[in-house]
Amino acid sequence: RGQRHPEPVLTLPELDTAIGEFISAKYHRRTHPETGDSPYRTWIGDGWLPRLPETIDDLNLLLLTVAKTRIVHRDGVRFQGLRYVSPLLAAYVKEQVVIRYDPRDISEIHVFHKNQYICKAVDPDHASTTVSLKDIQHARAVRRRELRGQIAERIAVVTGHQGPSFPASPAPTSPARRKTKLRTYLEDD
């Protein structure tokens, strides 16, 4: 059955790079048995040009398949605990929009209103970095575990101090005062 590796050998970015290198360096260069030519030469041969999007941003928009519905607030669009801003969102406050994003980099989202592209909104705190959805979820899980541990420690300290030497609750010494009724009309006296 072979050796099992309980821990992954590659990280996701390393796997992504390895697959890209395999496709561009090996798969596209070797001869295909049916065509007798490499996929790369077939792609560029015979003057055939596929209809490509005008810009790389247009291509990226076609590939963004993860979509979520959100409401635009005065301070931007909130998603996964992050706040995304763009000056173009000001006209859509309180409107429902659809956001599309790349799970490998959620430092920016693309915003659509009624199937029309509005803008690219960025998270100002992570604008110059790449943050994946997995990174955010992992950081939250670690923080949640830390907080649970702190709460458990504090509960243990409090229950350790509550012994027979401390009274459960002090007994009231003065008689309870009668609550006064709120008077709204002169006749209520």
TACOR-V555065 format. One record per residue. N is the residue number from 0. PHI is phi in radians with two decimals (999 if undefined). PSI is psi in whole degrees, 0 to 359 (999 if undefined). NEAR is the number of other C-alpha atoms within 12 Angstrom. Layout:
N;PHI;PSI;NEAR
N;PHI;PSI;NEAR
This chain:
0;999;346;3
1;1.54;176;4
2;-1.49;139;6
3;-1.72;141;8
4;-1.94;105;8
5;-1.15;330;7
6;-1.76;141;8
7;-1.10;143;10
8;-1.38;325;11
9;-2.07;149;14
10;-1.44;168;12
11;-1.06;315;16
12;-1.08;323;16
13;-1.16;320;13
14;-1.11;317;14
15;-1.04;315;14
16;-1.13;317;15
17;-1.10;318;16
18;-1.13;316;16
19;-1.05;317;15
20;-1.15;321;15
21;-1.09;314;15
22;-1.13;312;17
23;-1.34;324;16
24;-1.58;326;16
25;-1.91;301;17
26;-1.07;313;18
27;-1.24;346;20
28;-1.75;340;19
29;-1.50;156;19
30;-1.32;132;16
31;-1.46;135;16
32;-1.15;329;9
33;-1.47;319;9
34;-1.54;339;13
35;1.31;10;13
36;-2.42;164;18
37;-1.36;152;22
38;-0.98;326;22
39;-1.12;313;20
40;-1.17;325;19
41;-1.13;321;20
42;-1.12;317;16
43;-1.62;350;14
44;-1.34;165;13
45;1.06;17;9
46;1.18;11;9
47;-1.38;125;11
48;-2.08;125;10
49;-1.24;155;11
50;-1.38;106;8
51;-1.80;155;13
52;-1.07;156;13
53;-1.16;321;12
54;-2.25;166;11
55;-1.16;329;11
56;-1.14;321;16
57;-1.11;320;15
58;-1.13;317;14
59;-1.05;320;19
60;-1.10;325;27
61;-1.18;330;20
62;-1.55;348;17
63;-1.39;104;23
64;-1.78;342;17
65;-1.38;117;20
66;-2.20;140;22
67;-2.40;150;24
68;-1.66;136;23
69;-2.49;165;27
70;-1.86;138;25
71;-1.44;126;32
72;-1.82;173;22
73;-1.06;329;20
74;-1.69;10;22
75;2.09;201;32
76;-1.87;133;41
77;-1.83;135;28
78;-2.70;129;32
79;0.95;37;25
80;1.37;3;16
81;-1.90;157;25
82;-2.04;127;27
83;-1.93;134;36
84;-2.22;153;32
85;-2.86;141;27
86;-1.06;333;19
87;-1.25;344;24
88;-1.32;346;30
89;-1.02;328;19
90;-1.34;352;18
91;-2.05;20;27
92;-1.04;135;21
93;1.24;8;17
94;-1.63;151;21
95;-1.52;130;21
96;-2.25;164;32
97;-1.91;132;30
98;-1.91;145;36
99;-2.19;143;33
100;-2.64;162;33
101;-1.66;118;25
102;-1.05;340;25
103;-1.41;344;21
104;-2.63;97;25
105;-1.77;27;38
106;-1.32;347;34
107;-2.50;151;37
108;-2.28;159;45
109;-1.92;131;43
110;-1.92;133;40
111;-2.17;142;30
112;-2.23;120;26
113;0.90;50;14
114;1.10;14;15
115;-1.89;132;13
116;-1.20;130;22
117;-1.74;299;25
118;-2.92;176;29
119;-1.82;121;30
120;-1.82;141;34
121;-2.06;154;33
122;-1.54;113;29
123;-1.06;332;20
124;-1.28;336;17
125;-2.20;26;20
126;-1.11;327;20
127;-1.70;5;13
128;-2.17;167;15
129;-1.83;122;21
130;-2.16;124;27
131;-1.60;159;22
132;-1.07;323;24
133;-1.09;321;20
134;-1.08;316;19
135;-1.11;313;23
136;-1.12;322;18
137;-1.16;316;14
138;-1.09;321;17
139;-1.13;318;16
140;-1.12;319;14
141;-1.10;315;14
142;-1.11;319;14
143;-1.07;317;14
144;-1.10;319;14
145;-1.06;314;14
146;-1.14;320;14
147;-1.09;320;14
148;-1.11;318;14
149;-1.12;318;14
150;-1.11;316;14
151;-1.08;320;14
152;-1.09;315;14
153;-1.16;321;14
154;-1.11;319;14
155;-1.12;320;13
156;-1.14;315;13
157;-1.14;315;13
158;-1.21;332;14
159;-1.23;328;13
160;-1.45;339;14
161;-1.51;91;14
162;-2.06;196;11
163;-1.19;345;9
164;-1.32;340;9
165;-1.78;132;12
166;-1.22;149;10
167;-1.11;311;11
168;-2.77;142;8
169;-1.23;144;8
170;-1.38;141;9
171;-1.16;135;8
172;-1.68;330;7
173;-1.80;150;7
174;-1.15;148;7
175;-1.15;134;8
176;-1.42;146;8
177;-1.34;131;6
178;-1.20;138;6
179;-1.46;145;7
180;-1.48;138;9
181;-1.23;125;9
182;-1.69;124;9
183;-1.88;338;8
184;-2.22;158;8
185;-1.11;327;7
186;-1.27;349;6
187;-1.29;354;8
188;-1.14;999;9
